[in-house]
Amino acid sequence: MNYTDEHAALCALNKIFGYHPAIALSLMEKAGSAMALFGPAISSAPTAISSAPTVISSEVEKSPHPELISQLTPSALEWARTELSTLEARGFRFVSIIDEDYPEALRECDGPPIGLYLNGSSSPTEIFGMRPMIAFVGTRDISPYGQLWCQKLVRALAEAPVQPCIVSGMAMGADGIAHRTALECGLPTVGVMATGIDSIYPWQHEKLAMEIVSRPGCGLVTDYPLRTSPVALNFLRRNRIIAGLVSAVVVVESKSRGGSLMTAKYACEYNRELFALPGRIDDARSAGCNSLIHAQMARIITSPEELVGELGLGRLSRGPGGSWAAGAEASLRSILARKYGEGSALVYIGDLVRENTGITVDAIAARLHLPHQDALTAVALMEADGILSTDILGRCSLSANYA
């Protein structure tokens, strides 16, 4: 990728304002661009703050973090240029908030990261924009009960008419189980890291990480610069990205305090759907889930079939031997998969329209995290092929031959 000066400026802002991205976004809006914030760097001024643009200087006194603004220096911009060169040389990517393939769901959150570092064999659009994204989070000290049901729930999602991407945090316990089960079932998975993209934590997940980055539609993502070590504060910042990327968060097991509850908190703030697996009232590892259910913050999970339905992924029925299988409605999915290719966004659009007659293009784009123009183009193609039709209000429904 050919990174521009604007990308370098955004990369520098991401490092400087990583814990306070809203400040950087506000400054960018006032200055007109990220590069404008480094105007003095172009003229090789010795310091940024003494000769910074008026908009920057005016922010220093009223900002709660003037020390961050004072870091808008030529050296910060040069650091970013070196950072981007290193990324490119090592096969990593930097996706900035102004790029079209930045995850739309995350962009819409309050104070989204200025940029994301990505490691994967697929493009950002293929990783973030092709399927619904569902997060699975839970305690590192997961019980056999939690492990069993984490696997069952992910496997059920793999059998759904609309197959999602599983997002988690690469930690031991529930996170690792969710990632591995997704890979075993053929689902894509995204690992959100609390370190730089060039290191894996914990080290026990190095093999898992290698498998994730080699699979189509999968990837590792972080907003931390290269060579960032795993310190406690980093995990909170990671959790907000997990909640921001997805349409729903599933808490498998959680103690009364911990990172999973923070992810649940962010999910509520971002208006994401929140589900929790209930557990025994005397099991400390289920205390957090039970409290989320009791406070009516999370919906209780009573069966895999119910979860799949409530996530809007279609309906499951019990197949021979009690296994889950998509019902007769999956026949449309097979037709679309043969026509457009397995994994195509058009397959998932067909599933959404089947389950939600009258759904609009805007709603389709939001549900599948697709750029609006991509959703509009896909619907127009399916309408031209006689698969669906739209009315004057843009509401979609399946044609009679496919309903």
C-alpha positions as CSV (number, residue, x, y, z in Angstrom):
1,M,0.0,0.0,0.0
2,N,1.2,3.5,-0.8
3,Y,0.9,5.5,2.4
4,T,0.4,9.2,2.0
5,D,1.5,12.1,4.3
6,E,-2.0,12.1,5.7
7,H,-1.6,8.4,6.7
8,A,1.7,9.3,8.4
9,A,0.0,12.1,10.3
10,L,-2.8,9.8,11.3
11,C,-0.4,7.1,12.4
12,A,1.4,9.7,14.6
13,L,-2.0,10.8,16.1
14,N,-2.9,7.2,16.8
15,K,0.2,6.8,18.9
16,I,0.0,10.2,20.7
17,F,-3.8,10.1,21.4
18,G,-4.3,6.4,21.6
19,Y,-6.1,6.6,25.0
20,H,-7.9,9.8,24.0
21,P,-8.8,9.5,20.3
22,A,-11.7,11.9,20.6
23,I,-9.2,14.8,21.2
24,A,-7.4,13.9,18.0
25,L,-10.6,13.7,16.1
26,S,-11.7,17.1,17.4
27,L,-8.4,18.7,16.4
28,M,-8.6,17.1,13.0
29,E,-12.1,18.5,12.4
30,K,-11.0,22.0,13.4
31,A,-7.7,21.9,11.4
32,G,-9.2,20.3,8.3
33,S,-6.9,17.3,8.2
34,A,-4.4,15.3,10.3
35,M,-1.5,16.7,8.3
36,A,-2.6,20.2,9.1
37,L,-1.9,19.5,12.7
38,F,1.8,19.0,11.8
39,G,2.1,22.1,9.6
40,P,5.2,23.3,11.5
41,A,6.9,20.0,10.6
42,I,6.8,20.8,6.9
43,S,8.9,24.0,7.5
44,S,11.2,22.1,9.9
45,A,10.3,24.3,12.9
46,P,12.2,23.2,16.0
47,T,9.1,22.7,18.0
48,A,5.4,22.4,17.1
49,I,3.7,24.1,19.9
50,S,5.4,27.6,19.6
51,S,4.6,27.9,15.9
52,A,1.6,25.6,15.6
53,P,-1.5,26.6,13.6
54,T,-3.8,28.9,15.5
55,V,-6.3,26.1,16.0
56,I,-3.8,24.0,17.8
57,S,-2.5,26.8,20.0
58,S,-6.0,27.7,21.0
59,E,-6.6,24.2,22.2
60,V,-3.7,23.9,24.6
61,E,-5.0,25.9,27.5
62,K,-8.5,24.4,27.5
63,S,-7.5,20.8,26.8
64,P,-7.4,18.4,29.7
65,H,-4.3,16.9,28.2
66,P,-2.1,19.7,26.9
67,E,0.9,17.4,27.2
68,L,-0.5,15.4,24.3
69,I,-0.9,18.3,22.0
70,S,2.6,19.3,22.8
71,Q,3.8,16.1,21.1
72,L,2.6,17.3,17.7
73,T,6.2,17.7,16.5
74,P,8.2,17.0,13.4
75,S,9.9,14.1,15.1
76,A,6.5,12.5,15.7
77,L,5.7,12.7,12.0
78,E,9.1,11.2,11.1
79,W,8.5,8.4,13.6
80,A,5.2,7.6,11.9
81,R,6.8,7.5,8.4
82,T,9.4,5.0,9.7
83,E,6.6,3.0,11.4
84,L,4.6,2.7,8.1
85,S,7.7,1.7,6.2
86,T,8.4,-1.0,8.7
87,L,4.8,-2.2,8.6
88,E,4.9,-2.5,4.8
89,A,8.2,-4.3,4.8
90,R,6.9,-6.9,7.3
91,G,3.6,-7.5,5.5
92,F,1.4,-5.7,8.0
93,R,-1.1,-2.9,7.3
94,F,-2.3,0.4,8.8
95,V,-5.9,1.1,8.2
96,S,-6.8,4.7,9.2
97,I,-10.1,6.1,10.1
98,I,-10.3,8.0,6.8
99,D,-9.9,4.9,4.7
100,E,-12.9,3.3,3.1
101,D,-12.0,-0.2,4.5
102,Y,-11.9,1.0,8.1
103,P,-14.6,-1.0,9.9
104,E,-17.8,1.0,9.7
105,A,-19.3,-0.3,12.9
106,L,-16.2,0.9,14.8
107,R,-16.1,4.2,13.0
108,E,-19.6,5.0,14.3
109,C,-18.6,4.5,18.0
110,D,-17.8,7.4,20.3
111,G,-14.0,8.0,20.1
112,P,-13.0,5.3,17.7
113,P,-9.3,4.5,17.2
114,I,-7.6,6.8,14.7
115,G,-6.1,3.7,13.0
116,L,-5.8,0.0,13.2
117,Y,-2.8,-2.3,12.6
118,L,-3.8,-5.4,10.7
119,N,-2.1,-8.8,10.0
120,G,-3.9,-11.2,7.7
121,S,-3.9,-12.8,4.3
122,S,-7.2,-11.1,3.3
123,S,-8.0,-7.4,2.6
124,P,-9.6,-5.3,5.4
125,T,-12.9,-5.3,3.5
126,E,-12.9,-9.1,3.4
127,I,-12.1,-9.3,7.1
128,F,-14.4,-6.6,8.4
129,G,-17.1,-6.1,5.8
130,M,-18.3,-9.4,4.5
131,R,-20.1,-11.0,7.5
132,P,-21.9,-10.1,10.7
133,M,-19.3,-10.0,13.5
134,I,-20.1,-11.6,16.9
135,A,-17.8,-11.4,19.9
136,F,-17.3,-14.2,22.4
137,V,-15.5,-13.2,25.7
138,G,-15.1,-14.8,29.1
139,T,-12.7,-15.6,31.9
140,R,-9.3,-17.0,31.5
141,D,-10.1,-19.4,34.3
142,I,-12.8,-21.1,32.3
143,S,-14.6,-24.1,33.7
144,P,-15.4,-27.3,31.8
145,Y,-19.0,-26.1,31.7
146,G,-18.0,-22.8,30.1
147,Q,-15.6,-24.5,27.7
148,L,-18.3,-26.9,26.6
149,W,-20.9,-24.2,26.0
150,C,-18.5,-21.9,24.3
151,Q,-17.8,-24.6,21.8
152,K,-21.5,-25.5,21.4
153,L,-22.5,-22.0,20.8
154,V,-19.8,-21.2,18.2
155,R,-20.6,-24.5,16.4
156,A,-24.2,-23.6,16.3
157,L,-23.4,-20.3,14.7
158,A,-21.3,-22.2,12.2
159,E,-24.5,-24.1,11.2
160,A,-26.6,-21.0,10.9
161,P,-27.9,-19.9,7.5
162,V,-26.0,-16.6,7.9
163,Q,-22.5,-17.5,9.2
164,P,-20.8,-14.8,11.2
165,C,-17.1,-13.9,12.0
166,I,-16.1,-14.7,15.6
167,V,-14.2,-11.9,17.4
168,S,-12.3,-12.3,20.6
169,G,-9.3,-11.1,22.5
170,M,-6.6,-13.8,22.0
171,A,-6.4,-14.4,25.8
172,M,-6.3,-17.8,27.4
173,G,-9.5,-19.4,28.4
174,A,-12.7,-18.4,26.7
175,D,-11.0,-16.3,24.0
176,G,-8.8,-19.1,22.8
177,I,-11.6,-21.6,22.8
178,A,-13.8,-19.3,20.7
179,H,-11.0,-18.7,18.2
180,R,-10.1,-22.3,17.9
181,T,-13.6,-23.6,17.6
182,A,-14.4,-21.0,14.9
183,L,-11.4,-22.2,12.9
184,E,-12.4,-25.9,13.4
185,C,-15.9,-25.1,12.1
186,G,-14.7,-23.1,9.1
187,L,-15.8,-19.7,10.5
188,P,-13.5,-16.7,10.1
189,T,-12.2,-15.2,13.3
190,V,-10.6,-11.9,14.3
191,G,-8.2,-11.6,17.3
192,V,-8.0,-8.2,18.9
193,M,-4.6,-7.8,20.6
194,A,-3.4,-5.8,23.6
195,T,0.1,-5.6,22.1
196,G,1.8,-4.4,19.0
197,I,0.9,-6.4,15.8
198,D,4.4,-7.8,15.8
199,S,4.1,-9.7,19.0
200,I,1.8,-12.4,20.3
201,Y,0.5,-12.5,23.9
202,P,0.2,-15.0,25.5
203,W,3.1,-16.9,23.9
204,Q,1.1,-20.1,24.1
205,H,-1.2,-18.7,21.3
206,E,1.6,-18.2,18.7
207,K,0.5,-21.2,16.7
208,L,-3.2,-20.1,16.9
209,A,-2.1,-16.6,15.8
210,M,-0.2,-18.1,12.8
211,E,-3.3,-20.1,11.8
212,I,-5.6,-17.0,12.0
213,V,-3.4,-14.8,9.8
214,S,-3.1,-17.6,7.2
215,R,-6.9,-18.2,6.9
216,P,-9.0,-16.2,4.4
217,G,-11.3,-13.7,6.1
218,C,-9.4,-13.9,9.4
219,G,-6.9,-11.5,10.9
220,L,-5.2,-10.0,14.0
221,V,-5.9,-6.4,14.8
222,T,-4.7,-3.8,17.3
223,D,-4.4,-0.1,17.6
224,Y,-1.1,-0.2,19.4
225,P,2.2,0.7,17.6
226,L,4.9,-1.9,16.9
227,R,6.8,-3.2,19.9
228,T,4.1,-2.4,22.4
229,S,4.3,-4.7,25.4
230,P,1.2,-6.3,27.2
231,V,0.6,-4.1,30.2
232,A,-2.7,-4.2,32.2
233,L,-4.1,-0.9,30.9
234,N,-3.8,-2.0,27.3
235,F,-6.4,-4.7,27.8
236,L,-9.2,-2.1,28.5
237,R,-8.4,-0.3,25.3
238,R,-8.5,-3.7,23.5
239,N,-11.9,-4.4,25.0
240,R,-13.5,-1.3,23.5
241,I,-12.4,-2.4,20.0
242,I,-13.9,-5.8,20.5
243,A,-17.2,-4.3,21.4
244,G,-17.0,-1.7,18.7
245,L,-16.3,-4.1,15.9
246,V,-19.3,-6.4,16.5
247,S,-23.1,-6.3,16.4
248,A,-23.4,-8.5,19.5
249,V,-21.3,-9.7,22.5
250,V,-21.7,-13.1,24.1
251,V,-20.3,-13.4,27.6
252,V,-19.5,-17.1,28.2
253,E,-18.2,-17.0,31.8
254,S,-17.1,-14.0,33.9
255,K,-16.3,-13.4,37.5
256,S,-17.8,-10.5,39.4
257,R,-15.0,-8.3,38.1
258,G,-12.8,-8.6,35.0
259,G,-12.2,-7.7,31.4
260,S,-15.3,-9.5,30.1
261,L,-17.6,-7.2,32.2
262,M,-15.7,-4.2,30.8
263,T,-16.4,-5.5,27.3
264,A,-20.1,-5.9,28.3
265,K,-20.1,-2.3,29.5
266,Y,-18.7,-1.0,26.2
267,A,-21.3,-3.2,24.4
268,C,-24.1,-1.4,26.2
269,E,-22.5,2.0,25.6
270,Y,-22.3,1.2,21.8
271,N,-25.8,-0.2,21.7
272,R,-24.6,-3.7,20.8
273,E,-26.7,-6.7,21.7
274,L,-25.5,-8.4,24.8
275,F,-26.0,-12.1,25.8
276,A,-24.8,-14.0,28.8
277,L,-24.6,-17.7,29.6
278,P,-26.1,-18.4,33.0
279,G,-24.3,-20.5,35.5
280,R,-24.6,-21.9,39.0
281,I,-25.2,-19.3,41.7
282,D,-22.3,-20.7,43.8
283,D,-19.8,-20.6,40.9
284,A,-17.6,-17.5,41.1
285,R,-16.8,-17.9,37.4
286,S,-20.5,-17.3,36.5
287,A,-21.1,-14.5,39.0
288,G,-20.5,-11.8,36.3
289,C,-22.9,-13.4,33.8
290,N,-25.6,-14.0,36.4
291,S,-25.3,-10.3,37.5
292,L,-25.6,-9.1,33.9
293,I,-28.8,-11.2,33.5
294,H,-30.2,-10.1,36.8
295,A,-29.6,-6.4,36.0
296,Q,-31.3,-7.0,32.6
297,M,-28.2,-5.8,30.9
298,A,-27.8,-9.0,29.0
299,R,-30.3,-11.5,27.5
300,I,-30.1,-15.0,29.0
301,I,-28.9,-17.8,26.7
302,T,-31.2,-20.8,27.0
303,S,-30.3,-22.7,23.9
304,P,-28.0,-22.5,20.8
305,E,-31.1,-22.3,18.5
306,E,-32.5,-19.4,20.4
307,L,-29.2,-17.5,20.3
308,V,-28.8,-18.0,16.6
309,G,-32.4,-16.7,16.0
310,E,-31.9,-13.7,18.3
311,L,-28.7,-12.8,16.5
312,G,-30.7,-12.6,13.3
313,L,-28.6,-15.4,11.7
314,G,-31.6,-17.5,10.7
315,R,-33.2,-20.5,12.3
316,L,-31.7,-23.9,13.3
317,S,-33.6,-27.1,13.5
318,R,-32.5,-30.4,15.1
319,G,-31.2,-32.8,12.4
320,P,-30.7,-36.5,12.6
321,G,-29.0,-37.6,15.9
322,G,-29.9,-34.3,17.6
323,S,-27.3,-32.2,15.7
324,W,-28.2,-28.7,14.6
325,A,-28.8,-28.1,11.0
326,A,-30.2,-25.2,9.0
327,G,-33.8,-25.9,8.1
328,A,-35.4,-25.9,4.6
329,E,-34.8,-22.1,4.4
330,A,-31.1,-22.9,3.8
331,S,-32.0,-24.0,0.3
332,L,-31.9,-20.4,-0.8
333,R,-28.5,-20.0,0.6
334,S,-27.3,-23.0,-1.4
335,I,-28.7,-21.5,-4.6
336,L,-27.0,-18.1,-3.9
337,A,-23.8,-19.7,-2.9
338,R,-23.6,-21.6,-6.2
339,K,-24.6,-18.5,-8.2
340,Y,-22.4,-15.9,-6.5
341,G,-19.8,-18.0,-4.6
342,E,-19.7,-19.2,-1.0
343,G,-18.8,-16.4,1.3
344,S,-20.1,-13.7,-1.1
345,A,-21.9,-10.8,0.6
346,L,-24.8,-11.5,-1.8
347,V,-25.4,-14.8,0.0
348,Y,-25.8,-13.0,3.3
349,I,-28.0,-10.4,1.8
350,G,-30.3,-13.1,0.6
351,D,-30.5,-14.6,4.1
352,L,-31.2,-11.2,5.6
353,V,-34.0,-10.4,3.2
354,R,-35.5,-13.9,3.7
355,E,-35.6,-13.4,7.5
356,N,-36.6,-9.7,7.4
357,T,-39.0,-9.0,4.5
358,G,-39.1,-5.3,3.9
359,I,-35.6,-4.6,5.2
360,T,-34.0,-1.5,3.6
361,V,-30.6,-1.2,1.9
362,D,-29.5,1.0,4.7
363,A,-30.4,-1.7,7.3
364,I,-28.7,-4.3,5.2
365,A,-25.5,-2.3,5.1
366,A,-25.6,-1.7,8.8
367,R,-26.3,-5.4,9.7
368,L,-23.6,-6.7,7.5
369,H,-21.1,-3.9,8.1
370,L,-21.0,-3.1,4.4
371,P,-20.3,0.3,2.8
372,H,-23.7,1.7,1.7
373,Q,-22.6,1.8,-2.0
374,D,-21.5,-1.9,-1.9
375,A,-24.9,-2.9,-0.4
376,L,-26.7,-0.8,-3.0
377,T,-24.8,-2.4,-5.9
378,A,-25.3,-5.9,-4.5
379,V,-29.1,-5.4,-4.1
380,A,-29.3,-4.0,-7.7
381,L,-27.5,-7.0,-9.0
382,M,-29.8,-9.4,-7.2
383,E,-32.8,-7.5,-8.4
384,A,-31.5,-7.7,-12.0
385,D,-31.1,-11.5,-11.5
386,G,-34.7,-11.7,-10.4
387,I,-33.9,-12.9,-6.9
388,L,-35.4,-10.0,-5.0
389,S,-37.3,-6.8,-5.7
390,T,-37.4,-3.4,-4.0
391,D,-40.4,-1.1,-3.7
392,I,-40.5,2.7,-4.0
393,L,-39.3,3.1,-0.4
394,G,-36.3,0.9,-1.0
395,R,-37.7,-2.1,1.0
396,C,-36.4,-5.5,-0.2
397,S,-38.4,-8.7,-0.5
398,L,-37.6,-12.0,-2.2
399,S,-39.2,-12.7,-5.6
400,A,-41.9,-15.3,-5.7
401,N,-39.6,-18.0,-7.1
402,Y,-37.3,-17.7,-4.1
403,A,-39.6,-16.9,-1.2
